[in-house]
Amino acid sequence: MGRIAVIFPGMGYTKDRPLLYYAGRIARSCGYELVYIEYEEVSWNKELLKDHSKMTEIFKKCIDSAEKAIADVDLSAMEDVLFISKSIGTVIAAAIAKRHSAAVRQICFTPIEQFGDFIEEGSALVFYGTADPFADPGSIGNICREKSLEAYGIDGANHSLEVNDVKKDIENLGFVMGKVADRFFSLPIQPPDADLRPGTRR
């Protein structure tokens, strides 16, 4: 038995970008083995989000890639399984968890609406931007309420949870990682300003 954290990136948001990089570092520092998912043979642009049939095909390919990556992992035998996902990765992670009927805890960064078709009730901590142009914030908020998910809307943030202000982006990142560390790892990480509240629980 062991602890594993599986990283499901977005299409343009890789494991080395801030949200996934720091969430992964926190997990590794707490003794989790990291597994990185890479999507094979997938052509992507954000306009595809508007094409249901093509998105269905992309989801299938991405799920197949994820299954290959974890083929040698017995999720049911693990002490703890954590899925950390971004954007389209939130759909893939939720679908994999549901397919395996595994007791998986999830961190979902900027999910797209389709993750609501798979995410289990009460299983995830969710962060989304209130100015996300690729996923309707109202729909994401409704899904989170319906599924009893702890969710935080980052005011004015886009699909990368950024607001085009470097100082504010760093403050928001500190807020998000503080919530991740406290909820999943019992690590009391605080942003520099203890009174800072850039995210609103929805």
LOFIBA-148384 format. One record per residue: y, z, x of N, C-alpha, C in turn; residue in one letter. Coordinates in steps of 0.1 Angstrom, whole numbers, padded with zeros to 4 digits, always signed. Atoms other than C-alpha are relative to their C-alpha. Layout:
! LOFIBA-148384
YZXYZXYZXa...
//
This chain:
! LOFIBA-148384
-0012+0000+0008+0000+0000+0000+0012+0000+0009m-0012+0001-0007+0035-0007+0011+0012-0003-0010g-0012+0004+0008+0070-0016-0001+0005-0013+0005r-0004+0013-0003+0082-0051-0003+0012-0004-0008i-0012+0006+0007+0115-0068-0012+0000-0015+0002a+0001+0015-0001+0114-0105-0020+0014-0005-0004v-0014+0005+0002+0147-0124-0017-0001-0014-0006i+0000+0013+0007+0152-0153-0041+0015-0005+0000f-0013+0004-0001+0183-0172-0031+0005-0009-0011p-0004+0011+0009+0205-0195-0051-0002-0013+0008g+0001+0013-0006+0206-0232-0043+0009-0002+0012m-0009+0001-0011+0237-0231-0022+0004+0013+0006g-0003-0014-0005+0238-0193-0016-0013+0005+0007y+0012-0003-0008+0213-0186+0012-0001+0015+0003t+0003-0014-0003+0198-0153+0024+0010+0006+0010k-0009-0005-0010+0224-0151+0051+0015+0002-0005d-0013-0002+0006+0254-0149+0027+0001+0015-0005r-0002-0014+0001+0269-0115+0019-0009+0008-0009p+0007-0007+0010+0252-0104-0013-0014+0002+0004l+0014-0001-0003+0217-0112-0002-0002+0006+0014l+0002-0006-0014+0222-0103+0035+0001+0015+0000y-0002-0015-0001+0235-0068+0029-0010+0007-0009y+0010-0006+0008+0211-0061+0000-0013+0001+0008a+0012+0000-0008+0183-0071+0023+0000+0010+0012g-0001-0010-0011+0196-0050+0052-0002+0014-0005r+0002-0014+0006+0197-0019+0029-0015+0002-0003i+0015-0001+0003+0161-0026+0018-0008+0002+0013a+0007-0001-0013+0149-0031+0054+0002+0014+0006r-0003-0013-0006+0166+0001+0065-0007+0011-0007s+0008-0010+0008+0146+0020+0038-0015-0003+0001c+0014+0002-0003+0113+0006+0051-0007-0011-0008g+0006+0011+0007+0108-0024+0029-0002-0012+0009y+0002+0012-0007+0092-0055+0043+0007-0011-0008e-0008+0011+0007+0114-0086+0035-0008-0013+0000l+0006+0013+0001+0099-0118+0022+0011-0010-0006v-0010+0009+0004+0123-0148+0019-0006-0012-0007y+0005+0012+0007+0117-0175-0007+0009-0012+0004i-0007+0013-0002+0126-0211+0002-0005-0010-0010e+0004+0010+0010+0126-0238-0024-0002-0014+0006y+0004+0012-0006+0108-0269-0014+0002-0012-0010e-0001+0013+0007+0115-0305-0025+0009+0001-0012e-0009-0001+0012+0144-0296-0048+0013-0006+0004v-0013+0006-0002+0175-0318-0049+0009+0007-0010s-0008-0009+0008+0204-0298-0063+0015-0003+0000w-0015-0001+0001+0240-0300-0075+0003+0008-0012n-0003-0009+0011+0258-0277-0099+0001-0006-0013k-0001+0007+0013+0262-0304-0125-0013+0000-0007e+0013+0000+0006+0225-0301-0131-0002+0012-0010l+0001-0011+0009+0231-0268-0148+0002-0004-0015l-0003+0004+0013+0243-0288-0178-0012-0009-0006k+0011+0009+0005+0210-0309-0180-0012+0008-0001d+0011-0009+0003+0183-0289-0197-0013-0005+0006h+0013+0006-0004+0154-0313-0189-0001+0001+0015s+0001+0000-0015+0162-0315-0152-0001+0014+0005k+0000-0014-0005+0168-0277-0149-0015+0005-0002m+0014-0004+0003+0133-0272-0165-0009-0004+0012t+0008+0005-0011+0118-0294-0138+0003+0007+0013e-0004-0007-0012+0138-0276-0110-0006+0014-0001i+0006-0013+0001+0126-0242-0123-0015+0000+0004f+0014+0001-0003+0090-0253-0121-0003-0002+0015k+0002+0002-0015+0093-0266-0085+0004+0013+0007k-0004-0012-0007+0111-0234-0075-0010+0011-0002c+0010-0010+0003+0085-0212-0092-0012-0003+0009i+0011+0003-0008+0058-0231-0074+0002+0004+0015d-0003-0003-0014+0075-0226-0040-0001+0016+0002s+0000-0014-0001+0079-0189-0047-0015+0005-0001a+0014-0005+0001+0042-0185-0057-0007-0003+0013e+0006+0002-0013+0032-0201-0024+0004+0011+0010k-0005-0010-0009+0054-0177-0005-0006+0014-0001a+0006-0014+0002+0038-0146-0020-0015-0001-0003i+0014+0002+0003+0003-0160-0024-0009+0011+0006a+0009-0010-0007-0011-0135+0001+0004+0015-0003d-0004-0013+0003+0007-0105-0014-0005+0004-0014v+0005-0005+0012-0010-0084-0040+0011+0010-0005d-0011-0007+0005+0020-0072-0060-0005+0013-0006l+0005-0012+0007-0001-0047-0080-0004+0011+0009s+0005-0010-0010-0013-0030-0048+0012+0007+0007a-0012-0005-0007+0023-0023-0036+0005+0013-0006m-0007-0012+0004+0039+0011-0037+0012-0003-0008e-0012+0003+0007+0071-0005-0048+0003-0015+0003d-0004+0014-0001+0082-0041-0054+0014-0002-0005v-0014+0003+0003+0118-0052-0054+0003-0015+0001l-0005+0014+0000+0131-0087-0063+0015+0000+0001f-0014+0001-0001+0166-0094-0051+0003-0015-0001i-0002+0015+0003+0180-0127-0065+0014-0003-0003s-0013+0005+0001+0210-0148-0068+0000-0013-0008k-0002+0013+0008+0220-0175-0095-0013-0005-0005s+0013+0006+0005+0190-0198-0102-0012+0009+0005i+0011-0009-0004+0169-0173-0082-0003+0011-0009g+0002-0010+0009+0174-0148-0109-0011-0004-0011t+0010+0006+0010+0154-0171-0133-0014+0000+0007v+0013+0002-0007+0127-0177-0107-0007+0014+0002i+0006-0013-0002+0123-0140-0099-0005+0007-0013a+0004-0006+0013+0122-0129-0135-0013-0007-0005a+0012+0007+0005+0096-0156-0143-0012+0004+0008a+0011-0004-0009+0074-0146-0113-0004+0014-0005i+0004-0014+0004+0075-0109-0124-0007+0000-0013a+0007+0000+0013+0066-0118-0159-0014-0006+0001k+0013+0007-0001+0038-0142-0149-0010+0010+0006r+0010-0009-0007+0022-0115-0127-0001+0014-0007h+0000-0013+0007+0029-0087-0152+0001+0012+0010s-0001-0010-0011+0040-0067-0122+0012+0009-0003a-0011-0010+0001+0061-0035-0122+0010-0003+0011a-0010+0005-0010+0090-0051-0104+0014+0006-0004v-0014-0004+0002+0125-0036-0100+0008-0012+0005r-0008+0012-0004+0152-0063-0098+0015+0003+0002q-0015+0001-0002+0187-0068-0085+0004-0014-0002i-0004+0013+0003+0203-0098-0100+0015-0003+0002c-0014+0003-0003+0235-0113-0086+0003-0013-0007f-0005+0012+0007+0253-0138-0108-0011-0008-0007t+0011+0007+0007+0224-0147-0131+0006-0012-0008p-0003+0010+0009+0225-0179-0151-0008+0003-0013i+0005-0004+0013+0217-0177-0188-0015+0000-0002e+0014+0002+0002+0181-0188-0186-0008+0012+0005q+0007-0011-0005+0172-0156-0168-0004+0010-0012f+0003-0008+0012+0173-0139-0202-0013-0004-0007g+0013+0004+0006+0142-0158-0212-0012+0007+0006d+0011-0006-0007+0121-0139-0187+0002+0014+0004f-0003-0013-0005+0138-0107-0176-0006+0011-0010i+0006-0010+0008+0120-0076-0188+0010+0011-0003e-0009-0010+0004+0138-0049-0207+0001+0012+0010e-0002-0012-0009+0154-0022-0185-0004-0002+0014g+0006+0002-0013+0141-0038-0153+0010-0003+0011s-0009+0006-0010+0172-0049-0135+0014+0006+0000a-0014-0003-0002+0206-0041-0121+0007-0013+0002l-0006+0013+0000+0229-0070-0127+0015+0001+0003v-0014+0002-0003+0263-0081-0113+0004-0014-0003f-0004+0013+0003+0282-0110-0126+0016-0001+0001y-0015+0001-0001+0318-0124-0123+0005-0004-0014g-0006+0002+0013+0340-0124-0153+0007-0014-0001t-0005+0014+0000+0354-0158-0142-0009-0010+0006a+0011+0008-0005+0321-0174-0133+0001-0014-0008d+0000+0013+0007+0324-0212-0141-0013-0006-0003p+0013+0006+0002+0287-0218-0140-0010+0008-0009f+0008-0008+0009+0274-0190-0162+0010+0008-0009a-0010-0006+0009+0292-0178-0193-0001+0015+0000d+0000-0014-0002+0302-0142-0187-0004+0008-0013p+0003-0007+0012+0300-0133-0224-0015-0001-0003g+0015+0002+0002+0264-0147-0227-0008+0010+0009s+0007-0009-0009+0253-0128-0196+0002+0015-0004i-0002-0014+0005+0269-0096-0209-0009+0003-0012g+0008-0002+0012+0251-0100-0243-0015+0001+0004n+0014-0001-0005+0217-0106-0225-0002+0014+0005i+0002-0013-0006+0222-0075-0205+0000+0012-0010c+0000-0010+0011+0230-0054-0236-0013-0001-0008r+0012+0001+0008+0201-0068-0255-0013+0005+0007e+0011-0003-0008+0177-0062-0226+0001+0014+0006k-0002-0014-0005+0191-0027-0218+0001+0000+0015s-0002+0001-0014+0201-0038-0183+0013+0006+0005l-0013-0005-0005+0226-0019-0162+0007-0012+0006e-0008+0012-0005+0253-0045-0156+0014+0003+0002a-0013-0002-0003+0286-0047-0140+0007-0014+0001y-0008+0012-0001+0312-0074-0145+0011+0002+0010g-0010-0001-0010+0334-0080-0115+0012-0008-0004i-0012+0006+0006+0369-0087-0128+0005-0012+0008d-0006+0012-0006+0381-0122-0120-0008-0007+0011g+0009+0005-0010+0351-0130-0098-0007-0013-0004a+0007+0013+0003+0335-0164-0095-0015+0001+0002n+0015+0000-0001+0298-0174-0090-0005+0006+0013h+0004-0007-0013+0298-0159-0055+0005+0015+0000s-0006-0014+0002+0314-0126-0069+0012+0001+0010l-0012+0000-0008+0346-0136-0050+0012-0003-0008e-0012+0002+0008+0382-0136-0062+0010-0008+0008v-0009+0008-0009+0398-0157-0033+0011+0009+0006n-0009-0009-0007+0414-0126-0019-0009+0008+0010d+0010-0005-0009+0396-0115+0013-0001+0015-0001v+0000-0015+0001+0406-0078+0011-0007+0004-0013k+0006-0004+0012+0396-0076-0025-0015-0004+0000k+0014+0004-0001+0363-0095-0018-0008+0010+0007d+0007-0011-0008+0354-0069+0008-0001+0013-0008i+0000-0012+0008+0363-0041-0015-0011-0001-0011e+0011+0002+0011+0341-0056-0043-0014+0000+0006n+0013-0001-0006+0313-0061-0019-0005+0014+0003l+0003-0015-0002+0315-0024-0010-0005+0007-0012g+0003-0006+0013+0314-0015-0046-0014-0004-0005f+0013+0005+0004+0284-0037-0053-0011+0006+0008v+0010-0006-0009+0264-0025-0023-0002+0015-0002m+0001-0015+0003+0272+0011-0032-0009+0002-0012g+0008-0001+0012+0257+0006-0066-0015-0003+0003k+0014+0003-0004+0226-0011-0051-0007+0011+0007v+0005-0011-0009+0221+0016-0025-0003+0013-0009a+0002-0012+0007+0225+0044-0050-0011-0001-0011d+0009+0002+0011+0204+0029-0078-0014-0001+0005r+0014+0004-0004+0174+0016-0058-0004+0008+0012f+0004-0006-0013+0175+0036-0025+0005+0014+0002f-0006-0013+0000+0193+0068-0033+0008+0003+0013s-0009-0001-0012+0217+0061-0004+0015+0001-0005l-0014-0002+0004+0253+0074-0011+0010-0008+0008p-0010+0009-0007+0273+0044+0001+0013-0001-0009i-0013+0001+0007+0310+0046-0009+0009-0010+0006q-0010+0008-0006+0337+0021-0005+0011+0008+0007p-0010-0008-0007+0367+0031+0018+0008+0009-0009p-0008-0008+0009+0387+0042-0012-0009+0005-0011d+0010-0006+0010+0367+0067-0033+0004-0003-0014a-0004+0002+0013+0388+0059-0063-0001-0015-0005d+0000+0014+0003+0382+0022-0062-0011-0003-0011l+0009+0004+0010+0366+0008-0093+0002-0015-0004r-0002+0014+0003+0366-0030-0091-0009-0006-0011p+0009+0005+0010+0336-0035-0114+0000+0009-0012g+0001-0007+0012+0333-0025-0150-0014-0001-0006t+0013+0000+0006+0300-0015-0165+0002-0006-0014r-0001+0007+0013+0295-0038-0196-0010+0005-0009r
//
